[in-house]
Amino acid sequence: MARSGGAPVLIVGGGIGGLATALALARRGREVHVLEKAAQFGEIGAGLQLAPNASHALAQLGILDLLAPYAVRPRRIVWRDARSGNLVTELDLGARFQERYGYPYLVMHRGDLLDVLLAACRAEGRIVLESGRTVIDVEERDAGVRIYTADGAAFDGVACVAADGLWSKLRALVHADGDPIPARYVAYRGTFPVSALWDGAGLEDVTLWTGHGLHLVQYPIRGGELFNQVAVFRSDRFRADSDDWGTPDELDARFAGGCAPVLAGIERIGRERRWTMYDREPIGCWTRGRLALLGDAAHPMLQYLAQGACQALEDAVVLAHALDAAEDEPSGFLAYQQQRYLRTARVQYSARLFGEIWHVNEVGATLRDAMLARRAPDDFTHLEWLYGWRPPSNVRGTARLPRIFRG
Ligand SMILES: Cc1cc2nc3c(=O)[nH]c(=O)nc-3n(C[C@H](O)[C@H](O)[C@H](O)COP(=O)(O)OP(=O)(O)OC[C@H]3O[C@@H](n4cnc5c(N)ncnc54)[C@H](O)[C@@H]3O)c2cc1C
């Protein structure tokens, strides 16, 4: 049901998922109105890994080439033991990888991705972007929806996409499963200029250091100008009713036994803010009538596969195509849900599993490392399902790989 003009699709949340959806819908002729609660559109945090399934979705959205000045194409993902520094295994992201998946593995500043999405949305005449609007309720009426915001305003639309993130207010209207589940892990993250790097830091790679109940991820971003780090650990002081856990002193204590490059990284990581880790059990119901969930609102996951934003981008592409192909919005939303929920459930469960494998105790790690020792860097067996994603055949459009990312 491709359409031009008409009442807008209302999108709640202007994060990566919300803006990607706005763009995907507008490019298919839909009017869109995005309502974001923050005073300005923007992203906090630091780096983002975008696997080929995400770069394919970005190509579908027509913005992959615009990311080229900001994105870095790492050579490898290198997994090392945080204590000994020994190599566990590595993934070669070079020619064979590129040939296999057709799209690149990218790392970049999440603010740069959001800025490119925002500029593309602003260039679309069909998208209205409003910040400073906190949505508090959605009501279905006849052949449309009405959204209410905290400042007393109301907005009418033909349908509503809730892309309001992990703490989604609107999720409960579709599936009331309470608060997200705390993982008892906390993350510190930040960037600094590469000029402040220590000798031997892997500037061409994504490096993952793992230990018992902790890990550190490092990679360059912003065209190689900045070095990004995420340090994650399980807090022994976790209490659901308190904020006094996962504190900077615990960060230092947990990583104290690390090898020299890990200690150098932890010393430079920002301590002003920490992110507590949550996910949810996967659900099969993402939609009620003219309301559909998208991104973290639908399938929040632990970040261990670096796929939360990648899945939100896939959602955006599939949702726009599904609405296009359907008789009306409720059936378009149902088709979208059917095409997405099992895949994202697999990613949610696999992310938990990867966390277990990374964070296992030292005896477990010895066994794990022995099993992985003979794995070839170009063995993609366990990645096929994840990185090899293509939109279902009924939603395929043209997505040429921009010249800048070829070869
Ligand atoms: C430490 C860490 C590292 C990560 N690394 C990666 C990675 O490398 N690769 C990857 O793909 N993913 C990664 N992720 C996951 C990724 O950040 C998220 O999955 C992604 O940002 C989700 O996007 P979203 O648009 O669904 O939600 P969000 O980014 O949370 O956006 C939701 C938006 O909705 C707005 N909002 C909320 N409530 C309302 C309301 N009531 N009214 C109006 N607006 C509202 C918010 O202000 C926000 O702007 C990581 C996550 C963490 C914590």
The ligand as a MOL file (V3000), in Angstrom:
LIG
                    3D

  0  0  0     0  0            999 V3000
M  V30 BEGIN CTAB
M  V30 COUNTS 53 58 0 0 0
M  V30 BEGIN ATOM
M  V30 1 C 27.4750 -0.3040 26.0150 0
M  V30 2 C 26.6420 -0.5320 24.7720 0
M  V30 3 C 27.2680 -0.8030 23.5670 0
M  V30 4 C 26.5170 -1.0500 22.4190 0
M  V30 5 N 27.1620 -1.3230 21.2560 0
M  V30 6 C 26.4340 -1.5940 20.1410 0
M  V30 7 C 27.1020 -1.8850 18.9040 0
M  V30 8 O 28.3330 -1.8710 18.8230 0
M  V30 9 N 26.3340 -2.1700 17.8080 0
M  V30 10 C 24.9620 -2.1780 17.8700 0
M  V30 11 O 24.3210 -2.4360 16.8500 0
M  V30 12 N 24.3190 -1.8890 19.0340 0
M  V30 13 C 25.0130 -1.5990 20.1520 0
M  V30 14 N 24.3670 -1.2910 21.3160 0
M  V30 15 C 22.8850 -1.2820 21.3370 0
M  V30 16 C 22.3410 -0.0070 20.7410 0
M  V30 17 O 22.8980 1.1160 21.3810 0
M  V30 18 C 20.8200 0.0260 20.8980 0
M  V30 19 O 20.2810 -1.2220 20.5680 0
M  V30 20 C 20.2100 1.0820 19.9770 0
M  V30 21 O 20.6840 2.3500 20.3170 0
M  V30 22 C 18.6790 1.0360 20.0940 0
M  V30 23 O 18.1460 2.0740 19.2940 0
M  V30 24 P 16.6200 2.5010 19.5020 0
M  V30 25 O 16.3990 3.6130 18.5360 0
M  V30 26 O 15.7370 1.3260 19.4780 0
M  V30 27 O 16.5420 3.0510 21.0010 0
M  V30 28 P 17.2640 4.3180 21.6420 0
M  V30 29 O 18.5710 4.5690 21.0300 0
M  V30 30 O 17.2180 4.1070 23.1220 0
M  V30 31 O 16.3190 5.5270 21.2540 0
M  V30 32 C 15.0630 5.7190 21.8800 0
M  V30 33 C 14.7110 7.1810 21.7590 0
M  V30 34 O 13.3860 7.3650 22.2430 0
M  V30 35 C 13.3390 8.5260 23.0430 0
M  V30 36 N 12.1980 8.3470 23.9610 0
M  V30 37 C 12.0970 7.4920 24.9920 0
M  V30 38 N 10.9010 7.5970 25.5750 0
M  V30 39 C 10.2140 8.5430 24.8830 0
M  V30 40 C 8.9160 9.1030 25.0180 0
M  V30 41 N 8.0630 8.7030 25.9770 0
M  V30 42 N 8.5340 10.0760 24.1490 0
M  V30 43 C 9.3660 10.4920 23.1610 0
M  V30 44 N 10.6320 9.9900 23.0090 0
M  V30 45 C 11.0360 9.0270 23.8540 0
M  V30 46 C 14.7030 8.5450 23.7350 0
M  V30 47 O 15.0180 9.8270 24.2140 0
M  V30 48 C 15.6080 8.0830 22.6180 0
M  V30 49 O 16.0760 9.1490 21.8200 0
M  V30 50 C 25.0980 -1.0250 22.4850 0
M  V30 51 C 24.4620 -0.7440 23.7000 0
M  V30 52 C 25.2180 -0.4890 24.8340 0
M  V30 53 C 24.5130 -0.1960 26.1090 0
M  V30 END ATOM
M  V30 BEGIN BOND
M  V30 1 1 1 2
M  V30 2 1 2 3
M  V30 3 2 2 52
M  V30 4 2 3 4
M  V30 5 1 4 5
M  V30 6 1 4 50
M  V30 7 2 5 6
M  V30 8 1 6 7
M  V30 9 1 6 13
M  V30 10 2 7 8
M  V30 11 1 7 9
M  V30 12 1 9 10
M  V30 13 2 10 11
M  V30 14 1 10 12
M  V30 15 2 12 13
M  V30 16 1 13 14
M  V30 17 1 14 15
M  V30 18 1 14 50
M  V30 19 1 15 16
M  V30 20 1 16 17
M  V30 21 1 16 18
M  V30 22 1 18 19
M  V30 23 1 18 20
M  V30 24 1 20 21
M  V30 25 1 20 22
M  V30 26 1 22 23
M  V30 27 1 23 24
M  V30 28 2 24 25
M  V30 29 1 24 26
M  V30 30 1 24 27
M  V30 31 1 27 28
M  V30 32 2 28 29
M  V30 33 1 28 30
M  V30 34 1 28 31
M  V30 35 1 31 32
M  V30 36 1 32 33
M  V30 37 1 33 34
M  V30 38 1 33 48
M  V30 39 1 34 35
M  V30 40 1 35 36
M  V30 41 1 35 46
M  V30 42 1 36 37
M  V30 43 1 36 45
M  V30 44 2 37 38
M  V30 45 1 38 39
M  V30 46 1 39 40
M  V30 47 2 39 45
M  V30 48 1 40 41
M  V30 49 2 40 42
M  V30 50 1 42 43
M  V30 51 2 43 44
M  V30 52 1 44 45
M  V30 53 1 46 47
M  V30 54 1 46 48
M  V30 55 1 48 49
M  V30 56 2 50 51
M  V30 57 1 51 52
M  V30 58 1 52 53
M  V30 END BOND
M  V30 END CTAB
M  END
